[in-house]
Each structure stands twice: as C-alpha cells, then as structure tokens.
Amino acid sequence: MIYSQNLDKFYIGETTDVNHRIKLHNKHAFKNAYTKAADKWTLKLKFQCVNRENAIFLEKFIKRMKSRKFINKIIEQPEILHDVLNKK
C-alpha cells in the first residue's frame, strides 16, 4: 500500500518487488494509471503473502471496503489481514 501526501490518497496493489514498483509509480511509468496524478508515493504497508492468489484476494478485499478508517486500522495492525485470509 502506497500513499501520496499531496493527494492525500492511498493506492493498493500487489507486486513481487515493492521498491521497483514504487519507483515505477514515481516515474509515472504507467501512463493511464491512477498514480500518475501524484509526484511522490511512499510505502505505508507491505504485507507478504504466501502466494499471488492471497495477495489478489487481499487487494480486492481492501478496495471493496472503500474505507480510509479501515486502511488506517490495517496500517496500525497489519495482523488483521491474517484474520481476513483465515476467514476466506
């Protein structure tokens, strides 16, 4: 999960190389992407999954919540995501 201070927005995604992905977002490598609107994205949460299926499940789950309150809660308590996966 990355965050733009000037937009005050979060972006949730999955990748195998977080640092490389942030660099790409900050370089605006994704021309039609939501993230091109900001100049600087910073890492707020990195959560490692055992497989891509779980990573995509969590990404969709967080996006479906559409809640800044929930996002802030999982940043403070990432173990919540283990609970989400266990209930899957």
C-alpha positions as CSV (number, residue, x, y, z in Angstrom):
1,M,0.0,0.0,0.0
2,I,1.4,3.4,-1.0
3,Y,0.4,6.9,-0.1
4,S,0.6,10.3,-1.7
5,Q,0.7,13.2,0.8
6,N,-0.1,15.9,-1.8
7,L,-3.2,14.0,-3.0
8,D,-3.9,12.5,0.5
9,K,-4.7,9.2,-1.2
10,F,-3.8,5.6,-0.9
11,Y,-3.1,3.1,-3.6
12,I,-3.4,-0.6,-3.0
13,G,-1.7,-3.1,-5.3
14,E,0.2,-6.4,-5.4
15,T,3.7,-7.0,-6.7
16,T,6.7,-9.2,-6.2
17,D,9.1,-6.2,-6.0
18,V,7.8,-3.4,-3.9
19,N,10.7,-1.0,-4.2
20,H,10.8,-1.3,-8.0
21,R,7.0,-0.8,-8.2
22,I,7.2,2.4,-6.2
23,K,10.0,3.7,-8.4
24,L,7.8,3.0,-11.5
25,H,4.8,4.8,-9.9
26,N,7.0,7.8,-9.0
27,K,8.5,7.9,-12.5
28,H,4.9,7.8,-14.0
29,A,5.8,4.7,-16.0
30,F,2.1,3.7,-16.0
31,K,0.7,6.3,-18.4
32,N,-3.0,5.8,-17.7
33,A,-2.7,4.9,-14.1
34,Y,-4.4,6.5,-11.1
35,T,-0.9,7.0,-9.5
36,K,0.3,9.4,-12.3
37,A,-1.5,12.3,-10.6
38,A,1.0,12.4,-7.7
39,D,4.7,13.2,-7.7
40,K,5.8,11.1,-4.7
41,W,4.4,7.9,-3.4
42,T,5.7,6.4,-0.2
43,L,5.3,2.9,1.2
44,K,2.7,2.7,4.0
45,L,2.2,-1.0,4.3
46,K,4.0,-4.1,2.9
47,F,2.2,-7.4,3.7
48,Q,3.8,-10.6,2.4
49,C,1.5,-13.4,1.2
50,V,2.4,-17.0,0.6
51,N,1.0,-16.8,-2.9
52,R,-0.3,-14.4,-5.5
53,E,-3.9,-15.7,-5.1
54,N,-3.9,-14.5,-1.4
55,A,-2.3,-11.2,-2.4
56,I,-5.0,-10.5,-5.0
57,F,-7.7,-11.6,-2.6
58,L,-6.5,-9.0,0.0
59,E,-6.1,-6.3,-2.6
60,K,-9.7,-6.8,-3.8
61,F,-11.0,-7.1,-0.2
62,I,-9.3,-3.8,0.9
63,K,-10.6,-2.0,-2.2
64,R,-14.1,-3.3,-1.7
65,M,-14.1,-1.8,1.9
66,K,-13.7,1.7,0.4
67,S,-12.8,2.9,3.9
68,R,-9.9,5.2,4.9
69,K,-10.7,4.2,8.5
70,F,-10.1,0.5,7.7
71,I,-6.9,1.3,5.8
72,N,-5.5,3.3,8.7
73,K,-6.5,0.4,11.0
74,I,-4.6,-2.2,9.0
75,I,-1.6,0.1,8.7
76,E,-1.6,0.2,12.5
77,Q,-2.5,-3.5,13.0
78,P,-1.4,-5.5,9.9
79,E,-2.2,-8.8,11.6
80,I,-5.9,-8.0,10.8
81,L,-5.0,-9.2,7.3
82,H,-4.1,-12.6,8.6
83,D,-7.6,-12.8,10.1
84,V,-9.1,-11.8,6.8
85,L,-7.2,-14.6,5.0
86,N,-8.1,-17.2,7.6
87,K,-11.8,-16.4,7.1
88,K,-11.5,-16.7,3.3
